[in-house]
Amino acid sequence: ADTSCGYGTVASAPADARGFTTVELKANFVGTLREGALACEATLAHAGRTTQVWDARVTDETTGKLLALFRCTQLLIYRG
């Protein structure tokens, strides 16, 4: 989930942002997957100049069963 949110941050960051770092990650695990593939989709909840907040859902790729919910806060880094 952190990787999905990170890719979203890179894609949506302002052009003058030099990078970012994850400053907070909240995880709620609500299901299990013993075999098979999972999917993760991240959506932007807040796009500020210095921070972005992303929500991510992890599901069983076959059944769509919810496995985990994540909220990631990213701090955008600018040249000093």
C-alpha angles and dihedrals in degrees: 000000000000089000093050091049090046093054089050091051092052091049095048103033119118114267093248095053111111097200143308144239132209108248099176136015123183118191131190114186109201105162144020136235118200097180140358132049131309131209130213126199122186124197128191113246098173131015111190130159094254104023140032125195119206132189118206131190122200115202140172102266093218103043102021090232111162112246105168145357123212136185116197126189115202125196113212115222123215132188109273 
